[in-house]
Amino acid sequence: MQYNDLLEILAEQFDCEPDDLTEDTDLTEDLGADELDATELAWNVGEGIGREVPQEDMAACRTVGDVWRYICENTWHTAQGSF
């Protein structure tokens, strides 16, 4: 998965443009994410990286950057790119 792939996932899920997202975009404050969104994001990220992502891991992520760091730390061989 590349960083742009994550931006596409988030843009689709939260009905915004990928260019509007930065590493500091707050999932709750800026995008209005709730518990259901964390579950959906865990599913979508899991599909992107080819492994199950626990919902509580995504719920602990506060920003786009947090989600990307989670991906990088948990999929060193598949995550490519940076902010």
PDB file with SEQRES, HELIX, SHEET and CRYST1 records, atoms N, CA, C and O in Angstrom:
SEQRES   1 A   83  MET GLN TYR ASN ASP LEU LEU GLU ILE LEU ALA GLU GLN          
SEQRES   2 A   83  PHE ASP CYS GLU PRO ASP ASP LEU THR GLU ASP THR ASP          
SEQRES   3 A   83  LEU THR GLU ASP LEU GLY ALA ASP GLU LEU ASP ALA THR          
SEQRES   4 A   83  GLU LEU ALA TRP ASN VAL GLY GLU GLY ILE GLY ARG GLU          
SEQRES   5 A   83  VAL PRO GLN GLU ASP MET ALA ALA CYS ARG THR VAL GLY          
SEQRES   6 A   83  ASP VAL TRP ARG TYR ILE CYS GLU ASN THR TRP HIS THR          
SEQRES   7 A   83  ALA GLN GLY SER PHE                                          
HELIX    1 AA1 TYR A    3  PHE A   14  1                                  12    
HELIX    2 AA2 PRO A   18  ASP A   20  5                                   3    
HELIX    3 AA3 GLU A   35  ILE A   49  1                                  15    
HELIX    4 AA4 GLN A   55  ALA A   59  1                                   5    
HELIX    5 AA5 VAL A   64  ASN A   74  1                                  11    
CRYST1    1.000    1.000    1.000  90.00  90.00  90.00 P 1           1          
ATOM      1  N   MET A   1       0.847  -1.176   0.000  1.00  0.00           N  
ATOM      2  CA  MET A   1       0.000   0.000   0.000  1.00  0.00           C  
ATOM      3  C   MET A   1       0.889   1.234   0.000  1.00  0.00           C  
ATOM      4  O   MET A   1       1.917   1.274   0.676  1.00  0.00           O  
ATOM      5  N   GLN A   2       0.490   2.217  -0.749  1.00  0.00           N  
ATOM      6  CA  GLN A   2       1.200   3.481  -0.772  1.00  0.00           C  
ATOM      7  C   GLN A   2       0.360   4.546  -0.055  1.00  0.00           C  
ATOM      8  O   GLN A   2      -0.844   4.385   0.144  1.00  0.00           O  
ATOM      9  N   TYR A   3       1.028   5.625   0.322  1.00  0.00           N  
ATOM     10  CA  TYR A   3       0.346   6.705   1.044  1.00  0.00           C  
ATOM     11  C   TYR A   3      -0.856   7.222   0.260  1.00  0.00           C  
ATOM     12  O   TYR A   3      -1.908   7.491   0.840  1.00  0.00           O  
ATOM     13  N   ASN A   4      -0.703   7.362  -1.056  1.00  0.00           N  
ATOM     14  CA  ASN A   4      -1.817   7.837  -1.879  1.00  0.00           C  
ATOM     15  C   ASN A   4      -2.999   6.878  -1.850  1.00  0.00           C  
ATOM     16  O   ASN A   4      -4.147   7.306  -1.963  1.00  0.00           O  
ATOM     17  N   ASP A   5      -2.724   5.574  -1.698  1.00  0.00           N  
ATOM     18  CA  ASP A   5      -3.807   4.601  -1.567  1.00  0.00           C  
ATOM     19  C   ASP A   5      -4.617   4.873  -0.301  1.00  0.00           C  
ATOM     20  O   ASP A   5      -5.846   4.803  -0.307  1.00  0.00           O  
ATOM     21  N   LEU A   6      -3.909   5.183   0.782  1.00  0.00           N  
ATOM     22  CA  LEU A   6      -4.598   5.513   2.029  1.00  0.00           C  
ATOM     23  C   LEU A   6      -5.457   6.759   1.848  1.00  0.00           C  
ATOM     24  O   LEU A   6      -6.601   6.798   2.301  1.00  0.00           O  
ATOM     25  N   LEU A   7      -4.911   7.773   1.192  1.00  0.00           N  
ATOM     26  CA  LEU A   7      -5.683   8.994   0.967  1.00  0.00           C  
ATOM     27  C   LEU A   7      -6.943   8.710   0.159  1.00  0.00           C  
ATOM     28  O   LEU A   7      -7.997   9.288   0.425  1.00  0.00           O  
ATOM     29  N   GLU A   8      -6.839   7.826  -0.823  1.00  0.00           N  
ATOM     30  CA  GLU A   8      -8.004   7.451  -1.633  1.00  0.00           C  
ATOM     31  C   GLU A   8      -9.053   6.736  -0.779  1.00  0.00           C  
ATOM     32  O   GLU A   8     -10.247   7.007  -0.904  1.00  0.00           O  
ATOM     33  N   ILE A   9      -8.610   5.831   0.081  1.00  0.00           N  
ATOM     34  CA  ILE A   9      -9.526   5.120   0.979  1.00  0.00           C  
ATOM     35  C   ILE A   9     -10.260   6.118   1.873  1.00  0.00           C  
ATOM     36  O   ILE A   9     -11.483   6.064   2.009  1.00  0.00           O  
ATOM     37  N   LEU A  10      -9.505   7.021   2.475  1.00  0.00           N  
ATOM     38  CA  LEU A  10     -10.109   8.013   3.375  1.00  0.00           C  
ATOM     39  C   LEU A  10     -11.039   8.948   2.628  1.00  0.00           C  
ATOM     40  O   LEU A  10     -12.122   9.265   3.121  1.00  0.00           O  
ATOM     41  N   ALA A  11     -10.639   9.394   1.449  1.00  0.00           N  
ATOM     42  CA  ALA A  11     -11.468  10.311   0.665  1.00  0.00           C  
ATOM     43  C   ALA A  11     -12.798   9.664   0.293  1.00  0.00           C  
ATOM     44  O   ALA A  11     -13.849  10.302   0.353  1.00  0.00           O  
ATOM     45  N   GLU A  12     -12.740   8.402  -0.087  1.00  0.00           N  
ATOM     46  CA  GLU A  12     -13.975   7.703  -0.441  1.00  0.00           C  
ATOM     47  C   GLU A  12     -14.857   7.497   0.782  1.00  0.00           C  
ATOM     48  O   GLU A  12     -16.068   7.710   0.727  1.00  0.00           O  
ATOM     49  N   GLN A  13     -14.244   7.084   1.882  1.00  0.00           N  
ATOM     50  CA  GLN A  13     -15.026   6.810   3.089  1.00  0.00           C  
ATOM     51  C   GLN A  13     -15.655   8.078   3.666  1.00  0.00           C  
ATOM     52  O   GLN A  13     -16.783   8.047   4.157  1.00  0.00           O  
ATOM     53  N   PHE A  14     -14.928   9.187   3.605  1.00  0.00           N  
ATOM     54  CA  PHE A  14     -15.412  10.411   4.244  1.00  0.00           C  
ATOM     55  C   PHE A  14     -15.895  11.459   3.254  1.00  0.00           C  
ATOM     56  O   PHE A  14     -16.119  12.613   3.620  1.00  0.00           O  
ATOM     57  N   ASP A  15     -16.055  11.053   1.998  1.00  0.00           N  
ATOM     58  CA  ASP A  15     -16.618  11.913   0.967  1.00  0.00           C  
ATOM     59  C   ASP A  15     -15.908  13.271   0.892  1.00  0.00           C  
ATOM     60  O   ASP A  15     -16.522  14.328   1.041  1.00  0.00           O  
ATOM     61  N   CYS A  16     -14.608  13.203   0.659  1.00  0.00           N  
ATOM     62  CA  CYS A  16     -13.809  14.405   0.493  1.00  0.00           C  
ATOM     63  C   CYS A  16     -12.780  14.148  -0.603  1.00  0.00           C  
ATOM     64  O   CYS A  16     -12.737  13.059  -1.175  1.00  0.00           O  
ATOM     65  N   GLU A  17     -11.967  15.133  -0.890  1.00  0.00           N  
ATOM     66  CA  GLU A  17     -10.932  15.003  -1.908  1.00  0.00           C  
ATOM     67  C   GLU A  17      -9.612  14.589  -1.252  1.00  0.00           C  
ATOM     68  O   GLU A  17      -9.269  15.096  -0.184  1.00  0.00           O  
ATOM     69  N   PRO A  18      -8.873  13.679  -1.878  1.00  0.00           N  
ATOM     70  CA  PRO A  18      -7.579  13.278  -1.313  1.00  0.00           C  
ATOM     71  C   PRO A  18      -6.644  14.467  -1.092  1.00  0.00           C  
ATOM     72  O   PRO A  18      -5.872  14.477  -0.134  1.00  0.00           O  
ATOM     73  N   ASP A  19      -6.709  15.465  -1.971  1.00  0.00           N  
ATOM     74  CA  ASP A  19      -5.845  16.639  -1.843  1.00  0.00           C  
ATOM     75  C   ASP A  19      -6.174  17.482  -0.611  1.00  0.00           C  
ATOM     76  O   ASP A  19      -5.362  18.304  -0.186  1.00  0.00           O  
ATOM     77  N   ASP A  20      -7.361  17.280  -0.040  1.00  0.00           N  
ATOM     78  CA  ASP A  20      -7.757  18.026   1.160  1.00  0.00           C  
ATOM     79  C   ASP A  20      -7.206  17.392   2.440  1.00  0.00           C  
ATOM     80  O   ASP A  20      -7.313  17.977   3.518  1.00  0.00           O  
ATOM     81  N   LEU A  21      -6.625  16.211   2.324  1.00  0.00           N  
ATOM     82  CA  LEU A  21      -6.131  15.482   3.487  1.00  0.00           C  
ATOM     83  C   LEU A  21      -4.630  15.690   3.665  1.00  0.00           C  
ATOM     84  O   LEU A  21      -3.870  15.681   2.697  1.00  0.00           O  
ATOM     85  N   THR A  22      -4.220  15.876   4.904  1.00  0.00           N  
ATOM     86  CA  THR A  22      -2.804  15.983   5.246  1.00  0.00           C  
ATOM     87  C   THR A  22      -2.530  15.007   6.385  1.00  0.00           C  
ATOM     88  O   THR A  22      -3.455  14.407   6.931  1.00  0.00           O  
ATOM     89  N   GLU A  23      -1.277  14.854   6.735  1.00  0.00           N  
ATOM     90  CA  GLU A  23      -0.958  13.954   7.837  1.00  0.00           C  
ATOM     91  C   GLU A  23      -1.561  14.442   9.153  1.00  0.00           C  
ATOM     92  O   GLU A  23      -1.745  13.650  10.077  1.00  0.00           O  
ATOM     93  N   ASP A  24      -1.868  15.728   9.247  1.00  0.00           N  
ATOM     94  CA  ASP A  24      -2.437  16.291  10.469  1.00  0.00           C  
ATOM     95  C   ASP A  24      -3.960  16.333  10.480  1.00  0.00           C  
ATOM     96  O   ASP A  24      -4.556  16.769  11.465  1.00  0.00           O  
ATOM     97  N   THR A  25      -4.593  15.889   9.409  1.00  0.00           N  
ATOM     98  CA  THR A  25      -6.052  15.866   9.378  1.00  0.00           C  
ATOM     99  C   THR A  25      -6.557  14.954  10.487  1.00  0.00           C  
ATOM    100  O   THR A  25      -6.209  13.775  10.545  1.00  0.00           O  
ATOM    101  N   ASP A  26      -7.376  15.509  11.361  1.00  0.00           N  
ATOM    102  CA  ASP A  26      -7.916  14.766  12.501  1.00  0.00           C  
ATOM    103  C   ASP A  26      -9.152  13.989  12.036  1.00  0.00           C  
ATOM    104  O   ASP A  26     -10.090  14.563  11.482  1.00  0.00           O  
ATOM    105  N   LEU A  27      -9.134  12.695  12.270  1.00  0.00           N  
ATOM    106  CA  LEU A  27     -10.227  11.852  11.802  1.00  0.00           C  
ATOM    107  C   LEU A  27     -11.565  12.216  12.449  1.00  0.00           C  
ATOM    108  O   LEU A  27     -12.600  12.185  11.784  1.00  0.00           O  
ATOM    109  N   THR A  28     -11.552  12.552  13.712  1.00  0.00           N  
ATOM    110  CA  THR A  28     -12.788  12.886  14.412  1.00  0.00           C  
ATOM    111  C   THR A  28     -13.168  14.345  14.205  1.00  0.00           C  
ATOM    112  O   THR A  28     -14.284  14.650  13.785  1.00  0.00           O  
ATOM    113  N   GLU A  29     -12.239  15.240  14.500  1.00  0.00           N  
ATOM    114  CA  GLU A  29     -12.520  16.677  14.432  1.00  0.00           C  
ATOM    115  C   GLU A  29     -12.779  17.156  13.001  1.00  0.00           C  
ATOM    116  O   GLU A  29     -13.738  17.886  12.750  1.00  0.00           O  
ATOM    117  N   ASP A  30     -11.930  16.744  12.078  1.00  0.00           N  
ATOM    118  CA  ASP A  30     -12.021  17.247  10.700  1.00  0.00           C  
ATOM    119  C   ASP A  30     -12.927  16.415   9.797  1.00  0.00           C  
ATOM    120  O   ASP A  30     -13.589  16.955   8.911  1.00  0.00           O  
ATOM    121  N   LEU A  31     -12.957  15.101  10.019  1.00  0.00           N  
ATOM    122  CA  LEU A  31     -13.719  14.229   9.128  1.00  0.00           C  
ATOM    123  C   LEU A  31     -14.997  13.685   9.761  1.00  0.00           C  
ATOM    124  O   LEU A  31     -15.823  13.085   9.073  1.00  0.00           O  
ATOM    125  N   GLY A  32     -15.161  13.888  11.052  1.00  0.00           N  
ATOM    126  CA  GLY A  32     -16.377  13.450  11.731  1.00  0.00           C  
ATOM    127  C   GLY A  32     -16.447  11.952  11.985  1.00  0.00           C  
ATOM    128  O   GLY A  32     -17.541  11.399  12.095  1.00  0.00           O  
ATOM    129  N   ALA A  33     -15.304  11.286  12.080  1.00  0.00           N  
ATOM    130  CA  ALA A  33     -15.279   9.837  12.278  1.00  0.00           C  
ATOM    131  C   ALA A  33     -15.863   9.462  13.635  1.00  0.00           C  
ATOM    132  O   ALA A  33     -15.664  10.147  14.638  1.00  0.00           O  
ATOM    133  N   ASP A  34     -16.590   8.351  13.627  1.00  0.00           N  
ATOM    134  CA  ASP A  34     -17.120   7.793  14.870  1.00  0.00           C  
ATOM    135  C   ASP A  34     -16.693   6.323  14.965  1.00  0.00           C  
ATOM    136  O   ASP A  34     -15.865   5.865  14.177  1.00  0.00           O  
ATOM    137  N   GLU A  35     -17.249   5.599  15.912  1.00  0.00           N  
ATOM    138  CA  GLU A  35     -16.855   4.207  16.129  1.00  0.00           C  
ATOM    139  C   GLU A  35     -17.136   3.339  14.897  1.00  0.00           C  
ATOM    140  O   GLU A  35     -16.334   2.471  14.552  1.00  0.00           O  
ATOM    141  N   LEU A  36     -18.247   3.568  14.253  1.00  0.00           N  
ATOM    142  CA  LEU A  36     -18.573   2.813  13.043  1.00  0.00           C  
ATOM    143  C   LEU A  36     -17.560   3.102  11.934  1.00  0.00           C  
ATOM    144  O   LEU A  36     -17.167   2.200  11.195  1.00  0.00           O  
ATOM    145  N   ASP A  37     -17.142   4.358  11.824  1.00  0.00           N  
ATOM    146  CA  ASP A  37     -16.132   4.718  10.831  1.00  0.00           C  
ATOM    147  C   ASP A  37     -14.804   4.022  11.106  1.00  0.00           C  
ATOM    148  O   ASP A  37     -14.110   3.619  10.172  1.00  0.00           O  
ATOM    149  N   ALA A  38     -14.447   3.878  12.378  1.00  0.00           N  
ATOM    150  CA  ALA A  38     -13.207   3.189  12.732  1.00  0.00           C  
ATOM    151  C   ALA A  38     -13.270   1.728  12.294  1.00  0.00           C  
ATOM    152  O   ALA A  38     -12.279   1.170  11.823  1.00  0.00           O  
ATOM    153  N   THR A  39     -14.435   1.116  12.452  1.00  0.00           N  
ATOM    154  CA  THR A  39     -14.619  -0.268  12.020  1.00  0.00           C  
ATOM    155  C   THR A  39     -14.484  -0.372  10.505  1.00  0.00           C  
ATOM    156  O   THR A  39     -13.810  -1.267   9.996  1.00  0.00           O  
ATOM    157  N   GLU A  40     -15.125   0.546   9.789  1.00  0.00           N  
ATOM    158  CA  GLU A  40     -15.043   0.545   8.331  1.00  0.00           C  
ATOM    159  C   GLU A  40     -13.615   0.830   7.860  1.00  0.00           C  
ATOM    160  O   GLU A  40     -13.138   0.209   6.910  1.00  0.00           O  
ATOM    161  N   LEU A  41     -12.941   1.762   8.520  1.00  0.00           N  
ATOM    162  CA  LEU A  41     -11.568   2.081   8.156  1.00  0.00           C  
ATOM    163  C   LEU A  41     -10.654   0.877   8.398  1.00  0.00           C  
ATOM    164  O   LEU A  41      -9.769   0.595   7.590  1.00  0.00           O  
ATOM    165  N   ALA A  42     -10.868   0.174   9.503  1.00  0.00           N  
ATOM    166  CA  ALA A  42     -10.077  -1.026   9.778  1.00  0.00           C  
ATOM    167  C   ALA A  42     -10.271  -2.051   8.664  1.00  0.00           C  
ATOM    168  O   ALA A  42      -9.309  -2.676   8.218  1.00  0.00           O  
ATOM    169  N   TRP A  43     -11.495  -2.220   8.223  1.00  0.00           N  
ATOM    170  CA  TRP A  43     -11.787  -3.152   7.134  1.00  0.00           C  
ATOM    171  C   TRP A  43     -11.094  -2.700   5.849  1.00  0.00           C  
ATOM    172  O   TRP A  43     -10.433  -3.497   5.184  1.00  0.00           O  
ATOM    173  N   ASN A  44     -11.245  -1.425   5.501  1.00  0.00           N  
ATOM    174  CA  ASN A  44     -10.669  -0.906   4.253  1.00  0.00           C  
ATOM    175  C   ASN A  44      -9.143  -0.956   4.249  1.00  0.00           C  
ATOM    176  O   ASN A  44      -8.534  -1.326   3.245  1.00  0.00           O  
ATOM    177  N   VAL A  45      -8.536  -0.588   5.353  1.00  0.00           N  
ATOM    178  CA  VAL A  45      -7.075  -0.655   5.452  1.00  0.00           C  
ATOM    179  C   VAL A  45      -6.628  -2.115   5.397  1.00  0.00           C  
ATOM    180  O   VAL A  45      -5.644  -2.444   4.735  1.00  0.00           O  
ATOM    181  N   GLY A  46      -7.350  -2.979   6.092  1.00  0.00           N  
ATOM    182  CA  GLY A  46      -7.030  -4.397   6.057  1.00  0.00           C  
ATOM    183  C   GLY A  46      -7.072  -4.967   4.648  1.00  0.00           C  
ATOM    184  O   GLY A  46      -6.211  -5.758   4.265  1.00  0.00           O  
ATOM    185  N   GLU A  47      -8.070  -4.566   3.885  1.00  0.00           N  
ATOM    186  CA  GLU A  47      -8.152  -4.992   2.484  1.00  0.00           C  
ATOM    187  C   GLU A  47      -6.948  -4.488   1.702  1.00  0.00           C  
ATOM    188  O   GLU A  47      -6.409  -5.198   0.853  1.00  0.00           O  
ATOM    189  N   GLY A  48      -6.530  -3.266   1.991  1.00  0.00           N  
ATOM    190  CA  GLY A  48      -5.410  -2.666   1.280  1.00  0.00           C  
ATOM    191  C   GLY A  48      -4.067  -3.294   1.589  1.00  0.00           C  
ATOM    192  O   GLY A  48      -3.183  -3.345   0.734  1.00  0.00           O  
ATOM    193  N   ILE A  49      -3.916  -3.772   2.820  1.00  0.00           N  
ATOM    194  CA  ILE A  49      -2.625  -4.344   3.207  1.00  0.00           C  
ATOM    195  C   ILE A  49      -2.632  -5.866   3.229  1.00  0.00           C  
ATOM    196  O   ILE A  49      -1.594  -6.493   3.436  1.00  0.00           O  
ATOM    197  N   GLY A  50      -3.799  -6.456   3.017  1.00  0.00           N  
ATOM    198  CA  GLY A  50      -3.871  -7.902   2.938  1.00  0.00           C  
ATOM    199  C   GLY A  50      -3.804  -8.627   4.262  1.00  0.00           C  
ATOM    200  O   GLY A  50      -3.366  -9.775   4.328  1.00  0.00           O  
ATOM    201  N   ARG A  51      -4.240  -7.955   5.323  1.00  0.00           N  
ATOM    202  CA  ARG A  51      -4.286  -8.612   6.632  1.00  0.00           C  
ATOM    203  C   ARG A  51      -5.330  -7.927   7.493  1.00  0.00           C  
ATOM    204  O   ARG A  51      -5.686  -6.772   7.259  1.00  0.00           O  
ATOM    205  N   GLU A  52      -5.810  -8.638   8.475  1.00  0.00           N  
ATOM    206  CA  GLU A  52      -6.839  -8.105   9.353  1.00  0.00           C  
ATOM    207  C   GLU A  52      -6.277  -6.993  10.230  1.00  0.00           C  
ATOM    208  O   GLU A  52      -5.178  -7.105  10.774  1.00  0.00           O  
ATOM    209  N   VAL A  53      -7.043  -5.926  10.355  1.00  0.00           N  
ATOM    210  CA  VAL A  53      -6.670  -4.809  11.216  1.00  0.00           C  
ATOM    211  C   VAL A  53      -7.739  -4.698  12.307  1.00  0.00           C  
ATOM    212  O   VAL A  53      -8.912  -4.501  11.992  1.00  0.00           O  
ATOM    213  N   PRO A  54      -7.360  -4.820  13.568  1.00  0.00           N  
ATOM    214  CA  PRO A  54      -8.340  -4.701  14.648  1.00  0.00           C  
ATOM    215  C   PRO A  54      -8.975  -3.302  14.684  1.00  0.00           C  
ATOM    216  O   PRO A  54      -8.288  -2.291  14.537  1.00  0.00           O  
ATOM    217  N   GLN A  55     -10.270  -3.269  14.878  1.00  0.00           N  
ATOM    218  CA  GLN A  55     -11.008  -2.003  14.930  1.00  0.00           C  
ATOM    219  C   GLN A  55     -10.437  -1.097  16.002  1.00  0.00           C  
ATOM    220  O   GLN A  55     -10.365   0.117  15.810  1.00  0.00           O  
ATOM    221  N   GLU A  56     -10.030  -1.664  17.129  1.00  0.00           N  
ATOM    222  CA  GLU A  56      -9.504  -0.831  18.217  1.00  0.00           C  
ATOM    223  C   GLU A  56      -8.187  -0.159  17.830  1.00  0.00           C  
ATOM    224  O   GLU A  56      -7.859   0.907  18.351  1.00  0.00           O  
ATOM    225  N   ASP A  57      -7.436  -0.770  16.926  1.00  0.00           N  
ATOM    226  CA  ASP A  57      -6.202  -0.134  16.443  1.00  0.00           C  
ATOM    227  C   ASP A  57      -6.526   1.114  15.637  1.00  0.00           C  
ATOM    228  O   ASP A  57      -5.861   2.139  15.783  1.00  0.00           O  
ATOM    229  N   MET A  58      -7.545   1.031  14.786  1.00  0.00           N  
ATOM    230  CA  MET A  58      -7.934   2.211  14.004  1.00  0.00           C  
ATOM    231  C   MET A  58      -8.593   3.252  14.900  1.00  0.00           C  
ATOM    232  O   MET A  58      -8.417   4.451  14.684  1.00  0.00           O  
ATOM    233  N   ALA A  59      -9.345   2.813  15.897  1.00  0.00           N  
ATOM    234  CA  ALA A  59      -9.982   3.752  16.822  1.00  0.00           C  
ATOM    235  C   ALA A  59      -8.943   4.543  17.601  1.00  0.00           C  
ATOM    236  O   ALA A  59      -9.205   5.673  18.013  1.00  0.00           O  
ATOM    237  N   ALA A  60      -7.757   3.959  17.807  1.00  0.00           N  
ATOM    238  CA  ALA A  60      -6.688   4.646  18.532  1.00  0.00           C  
ATOM    239  C   ALA A  60      -5.969   5.681  17.668  1.00  0.00           C  
ATOM    240  O   ALA A  60      -5.255   6.537  18.190  1.00  0.00           O  
ATOM    241  N   CYS A  61      -6.154   5.606  16.365  1.00  0.00           N  
ATOM    242  CA  CYS A  61      -5.520   6.565  15.451  1.00  0.00           C  
ATOM    243  C   CYS A  61      -6.336   7.851  15.434  1.00  0.00           C  
ATOM    244  O   CYS A  61      -7.545   7.830  15.203  1.00  0.00           O  
ATOM    245  N   ARG A  62      -5.669   8.954  15.679  1.00  0.00           N  
ATOM    246  CA  ARG A  62      -6.358  10.245  15.726  1.00  0.00           C  
ATOM    247  C   ARG A  62      -6.249  11.029  14.417  1.00  0.00           C  
ATOM    248  O   ARG A  62      -7.150  11.795  14.074  1.00  0.00           O  
ATOM    249  N   THR A  63      -5.158  10.841  13.692  1.00  0.00           N  
ATOM    250  CA  THR A  63      -4.927  11.626  12.474  1.00  0.00           C  
ATOM    251  C   THR A  63      -4.615  10.701  11.297  1.00  0.00           C  
ATOM    252  O   THR A  63      -4.381   9.505  11.475  1.00  0.00           O  
ATOM    253  N   VAL A  64      -4.615  11.267  10.108  1.00  0.00           N  
ATOM    254  CA  VAL A  64      -4.212  10.526   8.916  1.00  0.00           C  
ATOM    255  C   VAL A  64      -2.784  10.007   9.107  1.00  0.00           C  
ATOM    256  O   VAL A  64      -2.481   8.870   8.744  1.00  0.00           O  
ATOM    257  N   GLY A  65      -1.924  10.829   9.667  1.00  0.00           N  
ATOM    258  CA  GLY A  65      -0.547  10.421   9.925  1.00  0.00           C  
ATOM    259  C   GLY A  65      -0.467   9.227  10.856  1.00  0.00           C  
ATOM    260  O   GLY A  65       0.378   8.352  10.668  1.00  0.00           O  
ATOM    261  N   ASP A  66      -1.335   9.178  11.858  1.00  0.00           N  
ATOM    262  CA  ASP A  66      -1.365   8.030  12.775  1.00  0.00           C  
ATOM    263  C   ASP A  66      -1.727   6.754  12.030  1.00  0.00           C  
ATOM    264  O   ASP A  66      -1.136   5.701  12.268  1.00  0.00           O  
ATOM    265  N   VAL A  67      -2.700   6.850  11.126  1.00  0.00           N  
ATOM    266  CA  VAL A  67      -3.099   5.675  10.351  1.00  0.00           C  
ATOM    267  C   VAL A  67      -1.942   5.225   9.472  1.00  0.00           C  
ATOM    268  O   VAL A  67      -1.670   4.028   9.379  1.00  0.00           O  
ATOM    269  N   TRP A  68      -1.249   6.172   8.820  1.00  0.00           N  
ATOM    270  CA  TRP A  68      -0.129   5.811   7.954  1.00  0.00           C  
ATOM    271  C   TRP A  68       1.002   5.177   8.768  1.00  0.00           C  
ATOM    272  O   TRP A  68       1.599   4.193   8.331  1.00  0.00           O  
ATOM    273  N   ARG A  69       1.300   5.733   9.947  1.00  0.00           N  
ATOM    274  CA  ARG A  69       2.341   5.144  10.791  1.00  0.00           C  
ATOM    275  C   ARG A  69       1.958   3.720  11.201  1.00  0.00           C  
ATOM    276  O   ARG A  69       2.804   2.826  11.235  1.00  0.00           O  
ATOM    277  N   TYR A  70       0.677   3.522  11.512  1.00  0.00           N  
ATOM    278  CA  TYR A  70       0.210   2.175  11.856  1.00  0.00           C  
ATOM    279  C   TYR A  70       0.470   1.220  10.693  1.00  0.00           C  
ATOM    280  O   TYR A  70       0.980   0.117  10.888  1.00  0.00           O  
ATOM    281  N   ILE A  71       0.118   1.648   9.499  1.00  0.00           N  
ATOM    282  CA  ILE A  71       0.333   0.809   8.312  1.00  0.00           C  
ATOM    283  C   ILE A  71       1.817   0.501   8.152  1.00  0.00           C  
ATOM    284  O   ILE A  71       2.196  -0.653   7.953  1.00  0.00           O  
ATOM    285  N   CYS A  72       2.650   1.522   8.237  1.00  0.00           N  
ATOM    286  CA  CYS A  72       4.094   1.329   8.058  1.00  0.00           C  
ATOM    287  C   CYS A  72       4.682   0.408   9.121  1.00  0.00           C  
ATOM    288  O   CYS A  72       5.528  -0.431   8.813  1.00  0.00           O  
ATOM    289  N   GLU A  73       4.246   0.556  10.358  1.00  0.00           N  
ATOM    290  CA  GLU A  73       4.787  -0.251  11.453  1.00  0.00           C  
ATOM    291  C   GLU A  73       4.312  -1.699  11.400  1.00  0.00           C  
ATOM    292  O   GLU A  73       4.976  -2.593  11.925  1.00  0.00           O  
ATOM    293  N   ASN A  74       3.170  -1.928  10.770  1.00  0.00           N  
ATOM    294  CA  ASN A  74       2.600  -3.271  10.763  1.00  0.00           C  
ATOM    295  C   ASN A  74       2.695  -3.991   9.426  1.00  0.00           C  
ATOM    296  O   ASN A  74       2.277  -5.143   9.309  1.00  0.00           O  
ATOM    297  N   THR A  75       3.236  -3.328   8.431  1.00  0.00           N  
ATOM    298  CA  THR A  75       3.357  -3.945   7.102  1.00  0.00           C  
ATOM    299  C   THR A  75       4.615  -3.448   6.427  1.00  0.00           C  
ATOM    300  O   THR A  75       4.545  -2.932   5.312  1.00  0.00           O  
ATOM    301  N   TRP A  76       5.750  -3.586   7.058  1.00  0.00           N  
ATOM    302  CA  TRP A  76       6.998  -3.022   6.552  1.00  0.00           C  
ATOM    303  C   TRP A  76       7.270  -3.407   5.112  1.00  0.00           C  
ATOM    304  O   TRP A  76       7.914  -2.643   4.394  1.00  0.00           O  
ATOM    305  N   HIS A  77       6.811  -4.551   4.667  1.00  0.00           N  
ATOM    306  CA  HIS A  77       7.117  -5.014   3.321  1.00  0.00           C  
ATOM    307  C   HIS A  77       6.123  -4.534   2.266  1.00  0.00           C  
ATOM    308  O   HIS A  77       6.379  -4.690   1.072  1.00  0.00           O  
ATOM    309  N   THR A  78       4.979  -3.945   2.686  1.00  0.00           N  
ATOM    310  CA  THR A  78       3.993  -3.533   1.695  1.00  0.00           C  
ATOM    311  C   THR A  78       3.745  -2.035   1.665  1.00  0.00           C  
ATOM    312  O   THR A  78       3.262  -1.524   0.655  1.00  0.00           O  
ATOM    313  N   ALA A  79       4.054  -1.319   2.727  1.00  0.00           N  
ATOM    314  CA  ALA A  79       3.808   0.121   2.764  1.00  0.00           C  
ATOM    315  C   ALA A  79       4.954   0.860   2.091  1.00  0.00           C  
ATOM    316  O   ALA A  79       6.124   0.624   2.391  1.00  0.00           O  
ATOM    317  N   GLN A  80       4.601   1.753   1.182  1.00  0.00           N  
ATOM    318  CA  GLN A  80       5.614   2.508   0.452  1.00  0.00           C  
ATOM    319  C   GLN A  80       5.236   3.977   0.416  1.00  0.00           C  
ATOM    320  O   GLN A  80       4.062   4.328   0.293  1.00  0.00           O  
ATOM    321  N   GLY A  81       6.228   4.816   0.524  1.00  0.00           N  
ATOM    322  CA  GLY A  81       6.001   6.247   0.409  1.00  0.00           C  
ATOM    323  C   GLY A  81       5.980   6.921   1.760  1.00  0.00           C  
ATOM    324  O   GLY A  81       6.152   6.285   2.800  1.00  0.00           O  
ATOM    325  N   SER A  82       5.769   8.206   1.723  1.00  0.00           N  
ATOM    326  CA  SER A  82       5.735   8.973   2.954  1.00  0.00           C  
ATOM    327  C   SER A  82       4.772  10.123   2.782  1.00  0.00           C  
ATOM    328  O   SER A  82       4.146  10.283   1.734  1.00  0.00           O  
ATOM    329  N   PHE A  83       4.662  10.914   3.816  1.00  0.00           N  
ATOM    330  CA  PHE A  83       3.762  12.067   3.791  1.00  0.00           C  
ATOM    331  C   PHE A  83       4.190  13.024   2.718  1.00  0.00           C  
ATOM    332  O   PHE A  83       3.560  14.065   2.532  1.00  0.00           O  
TER     333      PHE A  83                                                      
END                                                                             
